[in-house]
Amino acid sequence: MLVYEVIKNKRDGNALSQSAIDYMISGYVAGTLPDYQMAALLMTIFYRGMETEELAAWTRAMVHSGEVIEFAGDGPYIDKHSTGGVGDKVSLPLAPVLACMGMRVPMISGRGLGHTGGTLDKLESIPGYQTGITVERFKEIVDSVGCCIIGQTASLAPADKKLYALRDVTATVDSIPLIASSILSKKRASGIAGLLMDVKTGSGAFMQRLDDARTLASTLVDLGGALGMKVTACITDMNQVLGRKAGNALEILESIEVLRDEGPADVTELVVRFAASMSVMAGISATEDEGRQAAREVLGSGAALLKFAEMIEAQGGDPRVCEETGLLPLDALRGDFLSSRSGHLVAIDCEKVGQAIVALGGGRRRIEDIVDPAVGLDVSARLGDAVVAGQPLATVYYRTQQDLDEARAILTRAYRIADEPAPVGPLVLDTL
């Protein structure tokens, strides 16, 4: 098979066959296909797109580029994935809630990059917590505890890691087919049968336009079906920090508050809503109302908090943080970010809020940067609130005065206060 002919065929708008895709993906992973030829193919996909079955063939090739996990238990094995946002810690309390409801949750998560936080960075703020365990230990914990959250291993969908690095330097990251295949290849390789996708939209999301978020959600649902997976997609708002806290240890603290049934309403609502939808998907609940009730019961009883502690201990972490939150690294200095005028908080550029956290050291400008778990924000004003001049809009957790000054300058550009209030949109915008 000639690589030139495969690229030319796609350039001319034709769908690629499974054999052609397998040839290209396997050659690239093996190192026999050079970067420049795969980059040319990625660019043709960027402009030409992919039909559903063609995209399924591409994703299957990525899945089978490495190990595919098979669980020995009865399941149901099910997972949730978010496209990323600021303060999005939903996976942390959701996983133990699902486990308490009878599901098995093998969750493979990522690190923060750019303005969005990463689940692994948050978990690693728990003393001793290990995200880099072996696949065999991962399977043991999933089946014994009911949930386990780790990072992507080298053996799972290695094509995705190599392709993403190439997309990052060839301006092909923001291709919906390539985004969808990247997400679902890792999820399919992790052995799950069902997935809930939280597709964020708004100023703090990668898909800032609602139409783009809907297109990605629809693509994920269709692709999941073609791969034999049940996929539900919820489109949710990311025009302000989710919850009150953003920053790694701060988000663990807030997750524990949610598991104590004392968390902010928006995070708790997404946890309950997603748990209900996933329990119906898994065949555990007959209706979403039944699933909501079950989720609220495990939160109210404290069972989900105990399950979270069990997962932490199984992965080498100190489970005492669930009761003694002072064990978390929250030793940063604190300073207020104040409102410059009186009025109503009508808009927040949430991407800039994420950039402020990066400036504090709570995120990465480069993949090799070291993250400070203690820094971040605790927001006190929400969209729609009336505020007065000099009122704290957020508490900043910082290390140096220079960091604090830079974060305040970014936040000043992020917040907009007007004389008249503006309507605040719903938390969940659509479900597919």
C-alpha positions, 0 to 999 in steps of 0.5 A: 500500500502506498502512503502517498495514495492514501493521503491523496485519496483522503485529500480528494474527499474519499472515505478511507478503508479500515485496511488503509487506516490500519496501515497508517496507524500501525506504521506511525506507532511503529515508527516506519511512517514519518511525521511529515506524512502523518501530518499531511493525512491529519491536515486532510482530515481536518479539512475533509472531516470523516464519515461515522463509519470511517471515523469508527475505523480510525478509532478502532485502529487507535484502540488496537494500537496497544493493550485493551483491558478486559475485566473479569467481573460482571460490571457494569463497567461505565465511565464519565469524561469531561472536555475540561473546564475551570473548577471542574472536579465532578469526576472526583465525587461522582466515581465513588457515588457510582460505585456505591450505586453498584457500578464499576468505574475504571476512570483514566484521566489526564493532567491540566494543560492550558487554562483547564485543570487536570483530575490527576493533578488534583488527586496527587495533592492527596498525600501518597496518592498514586496515579501511575499504578499498573494495569493489573492493580487498576483492574483489581481496585476497580473490581474490589473497591468499585472505582479507580482513577489513574493516568493513561498508561503507555500500553493503552492506545499509544497511537493517541499519545503520539498522534496528539503530540503531532496534532499539537504542533501541526494546528490540527488539535481542534478537529472534531473527528480527531477530538472524538477519536482521541477521547473514545479510543482511550475509553474503549481501550479501558474496557468500559461499555458505557460513557457519559460525556460532559461537553463544556461550552462557554468562555472557559471551555475549549468549545466556546460556541454552543453549536460546536459543542453540539456538533462534538456531542453528536459526533461522540454519541454516533461514534460510540454507537458505531464502536458498540458503546453506549454514549450519552452526552450532556452539554453544560455551562462553563461561563464561570468557575464550577463550584466555589474552588479552583486549584488542585488541593482546593478542589479535593477539599470541595469534592469532600464537601460534596461527598459530605452533602455540604458542597455547592449546589451546581457541583452536587447537581451535576454529580446527581444528574450524571449518576442518575443518567449513568445508572439508567444507561447501566440498567441499574435504575429504571428511571432517572428519578429513581437514579437521582434518589439513589444518588442523593441517598448515598451522598446523604448517608456518608457512604460515598465519602467512605468509598472515596476514602477506600479508593484513596487508600487502595491507591496509596493515599492517606484516607484521613483527608476525608475527615481531616482536610487539614492534611491537604496542602493548603499552606499558601498565603491568602489575599482578596481580589476586590470589586472595582465598582458597585453593580451586578456581575454580568460576565466572567471570562472563565478562560482568563480565570484559568489563566490566573490560576496558571499564573499562580503556579496551579497549572502548566504553561508547558507540559513539563511544568511543576504544579503547586497544589496549594494555590488557586481561587475560592470565589465568593461572587457568582454571575447575577450577584449584586456587588459593591465597590471593595467587596471581595469577589474571590480569595486568592491562594498565592506564594509570592506578591508578584504572583498575587499581583499578576493574578489580580491583573488577569482577574480584573480583565476577566470580570465585568460589572454593569449597572443592570443585571443580565440573565444567567443561563442554565447549568445543563444546556442539552442532552443527547 
